[in-house]
Amino acid sequence: MTISRRAFVQTGLLAAATPLISTPAVFAQSGRIQLNYATLKTGVSVIINEYLKHKRPDLDNGLEINITNEYTSVSSYYSDFISGTFELGIGAWDTYLRMYKRGVPTSLATTITTGTMINIVTRDDGPSSVEELRGKTVSAIAASGAFNMCKSTMQDLYDLELGEDITVQNVPSPAQAMTLLMAGNVDAALSWEPNVSAAMSRMPGLRTIFNLGQEYEEAKGMELPYFAFALRNEAIERNAETAALVHATFAQLMDQINADPMDAFTIAAPELNVEPEVLMQAYEAGRLQFSSHSMQQPEGRQLVREAQAFIDADDAEIDDAYFAS
C-alpha cells in the first residue's frame, strides 16, 4: 500500500480533529498484522517516515503500518502514546524507559540510530574544546534525553556539569538551540541532526567540539544506541510476533538507507526544508548513522543496558520486561 502525500495529510488532519479510540487488532485481507503508528514531523524521524512510506518494508515483513497522525510537538506526541492513542512510537530509548518505569505499558522493540547524531556545536570564535565550556552558556532542551545523556557523559569524562559549571539556556527545540548560537546569543549549542548540518550549511565556521556517540564509543568501545521504536504492550499481547516483525521492518529500512543514502535524503529533504546534500554531509561526517538492533536478541539488549549504566549509574538496572520479547 502506497500512501500519497495528500492522503497522508488528510489522514493526519482527521486524526488531529477526532480523538482516536483503541480498537482490537485486525488483519488486512492480505493477512498482515495491522499496527497504528503516528509520526513526528521533525528531525531524523522525517527521514525514517518518508522512506517508510516510499519503500514499505512493513509489507515485506507481515505488517501493515497505518500512519494515523503527524505531530510537530514532541511532548504532545509522547503524551498521546502514553494515553494509547497509537501503539507504535519513535523516540529515544531512554524516554521510553522512563515511561516504562512510571508504569506505562510499553516495551522497546528495536533501535535505529546511534548517539553520534547528538553534538555540541560552537562558532569559529567560540570555545574550541569541551574544557573551554566551563563558565560559558549552552543552549539546549533541558528536558530532552539528549541533554540527560550529554550531562552524564560530560560529568564522567570531563568533570563538567551542565547547569552548574556550564550555564544552560533552555529552548523548546533543537533548531532553536542552533538559532541562538548562530545569532551569537550563546557560546555553544547542544543539538542533533539534521539541525546541526542544516545550521552549518547556512553559517560557515560552525564546528562540533563534542559528539556524544563518538565520546561514548571511545570510552566504552561500543555503539551508543539512540532513536528507537517502542510498542504499546497491548499490540504485543494481540500477536506475539509483532515486536520481531517491527525489528525486521526497520532493520530492512536501515539497510536500504545505508545502501543508497542519497535516495533516502532526496525523498526526505523537501519535508525538512534542506537540500539532500546537507543530509549527506551529516552522513559522511559520521554524525548521522543508521543502525538497527533487535531487543529480542541479547546483543541488542546489552547495548541498551550498558548505555543506561553509563548514563545513570544510580539507576542502572533495566527489567527484562522493558524489552519486547
N, C-alpha and C positions, 0 to 999 in steps of 0.2 A: 504494500500500500504506500503510495507516494502522497505526501501532504503538500498541497500547493501553499505558497505564502499567504494568498488571500484567504484560503480556507482555514489556515492555521491562525491567522489574526482574528478571523470571525469567531473561531472556537474560543480563543483567548478572551475576547470581549464578552462572549456569552457567559463564560465561566466566571469572569470578574463580576458580572451583574447578577448571577444566580448562584447562591451557595451550593456547593457540591454535596451530595449525600452518598455515604458509603453504601455500596451495593455488593451482593455476593459476586464472586468471580464467575465469569462466564468464559466459554471457549469460542473463538471465532469458528466460522464454518470450516476453516482450514484445519482446526484442531489446535491452533496456537493458544497459549495462555495469555489472556488479556491483562494488561498492567497499566494503571493510571500513573502518569508522570507529569509533573509541572516543571517548567524551566526557569532559569534565571536569565534575564536579558542583559547581563553584564559579564565582562571578563572572559576567562577561559571557557566558562560554561557555554558561551555562544559558539565557540569553535566546535565543541563536542555536539551540541544540539543541532547545529546546522548540518554537520556532516552525518549525524544520525538520520536526519530527515532525507538526506540525499542518498545515503548508502543502504539504509535499513538492514543492518546486520541482525537486528532482533528477529526479522522474518526468517533468517537462516538458522536461527537457534531456538525455534519453538516458542517465541514470544511475539506478541503484538503490543508494542508500547504505544499507548494513546496519550498524546500531548494534550493536556487539558487547559493549561494556562501558562502565561509567561509573566514573570514578576520583575519589576525594577527595584523593589525594596527587598533587601536580603532578610531583614527582620520579619517582614510580613510573610515571606516565603517559609522561613523556618517555623513561624507560628502556625501556619496552615498545615505544615507537615505534622507538627505535634498534635494538632487537633484532628488529624485523619482526613483532611481534605483530599490528599493524594497519597499514594503508597510507595512511590519510588522517588528518592530525593538525591540531589547532588550537593556536595559541600565538603568542607574539611572534616577528616575523620574524627578529629578531637571534638568538634562541635557535636557530632552525633554521639560521641562517648559521653559528653556532659548531659545530653538528653537522656541517654540510657540510665545514667546514674541518678537522674531525677525521676525515674520511673516511666519514661516514655517507652512504649513497646516497639523498639527499633533494634535492628541488627545490621552490622556492616557487611556488605556483600563483596565489594571489590574496590581497589584503589585504581586511579587513572593518571595522576600526575605526581611529580616529585616536588620537594621543597625548594628546588632551585628557582622556582618562579617568584619567590619572596626575596626582596632586596632592600637594602638601604642605599639611597642614591644621594649624591651631593653635586653641586655645581663645581666648575673648574677652580673657582676662587674659595671653595669651602674646605671642610675637613678632608684630608686625604687618607685617613685610616680610622678604624673603629676607636682606637685610643684617643684620637683627637675630638671625638664626640663629647667627651667629658665637659660639662658646663655649657653645652650647646643645646639647641632646640630642634626637635624632630617632629614632623607632622606624621600622624598615624591614626588608624582606627583603634582606639584603646580597647574596645570590646571584642576585637576580632581574634580568631585562632592564630592568625599570622603574628599578631602582636605578642600573644602569650608565648608562642614558640620562640620568637626572637628574644623576648625578655629573658627567658630561662637560659637560652644558649649563650647570650652575651654575659649573663652572670657567671655561668660555668666557665666560659673560655676567656673572658676579659675582665672579670670582676667589675663590671659596669652594670648599673641597674637603670633601666628605663623608668622614668618617673621620679627618680631620686638623683642619680648622677647626671642624668640627661633629662631636660625638660621635654614634656610631651605636649604638643598642640593637637588636641583631639579633633578629628574630621569625620564626616559621615561616609566617605567613600575613598577607595584607593586612587581614583582620578583626582579628587580634591587634594589629597596629600601631595601629588606631583604638581598641581597648580600652585600651591603655596610655595613650594620650592622654586619653581620657575619665576615666580613673582618676587623672589628674594625675601619673603616673609619668615622663612625658617632656614636653618643651616643644612638640614637634610630631610629626606622623606623616606618613610617605611611604606613600601607599596609592593605591588606584584604585577606580573604580566597579565595582559598586554599593555597595561598602563605605563610601565617603565619604558618600554621600547617606543611607545607612541610619543611620550614626552621627549625622549632622546631624538626622535626624528624631527621634532619641532624646535629643539634648543640644543645646538651643538655644544659640547663641553660637559654635559652631564655624565656622571660616571658612577659605577657601583663600587662601594667600599665594603659591603657585607652581603654575601649571598648565603641564605640560611641553609640550603641544601648542600652547598659545597663545604661550608663550615662543619656541618654535621658529618658529612662523609669523611672529611679529613680526621675528625675526632673519633668516629666510630667505625670507619671502614665499611659502611653500608649505606644503602639508599634511604633517604627520608621520604616516606610517602606523604602526600598532602591531600589533594582532592580525591574524593571517593564517592561511591554510590551506596546508599543505605536503603533498607526496606522496612516498611511497617510490618510487624510480626504477623498480622492477620493475612498478609499476602503469602507468607511462607507457610502458614498453617493451612491455607487452602490448597496449596500444592507444594510439596517438599522439594521439588526440583527448581523452584523459581529462582532461588539465590544462585545456584550453579549456572542457570541459563542467563541471568543478568551478567555474571562474570564473563561467560563465553561471548556474549554480545559485545561488551565493551572491550574485552581483550582483542576481539576481531577488529573493532573500530580503531583501537590504538595502533594495531599492526598496519591498518590501512593508512592512517595518518603518517606513521613513520616511513612507510613505503613511498609515499608521494605527498610530503607536507605542503608543497605549494598548491596542490589541488584542494586540500582542506582549507588552506588560508585564503585562496581565491574565493571560495564559497562563503567563508565567514566574514571576510574583510568589510564588505559593504554594511553588514549589520553592526560592525564595531567602529565604523567611520574612520578606518585606517586603510592604507594601501597594503596589499598582500606582502610586499617586501618588508614592511615593518614587522610583521609576524615572523617572517623567515629570518630576519635579523635576530630576533629573540631565540628562535630555534637553533640557529647556527652558533649563537653565543653560549648555548647550553643553559639559558635561563628558562626555556620552555621545553620541558621533557614530558613525553607521554609514555607511561609505564603502568601496566595493569598486573595486580597481584590478587589472587583469589583468597578470600577469607575462609574458604573450605579447605585450604591447604595449610599445613603447619608453617611453611616458609613465609606465607603472606601474613599469618597471624604474628609470627615472631618479629617481622619488620615493625608492625604496629606496637607490639609490646615493648620492644627496645626503644622506640621513639618516645612512648609515654614515660618510660622510666628515666630517660634522659631529660625530658621536658619538665616532669613533675615527680621528682624522687620521693616526695612525701605522699603521693597518691599514685604509686606506680602500678598497682595491681589492676588487671583487667579481667573481669569474669569471662569464662568461656562463652556464656550465653550472649555476650555482646557480638560475637562473631557468628554470622549466618552459617548454619550447618547444611 
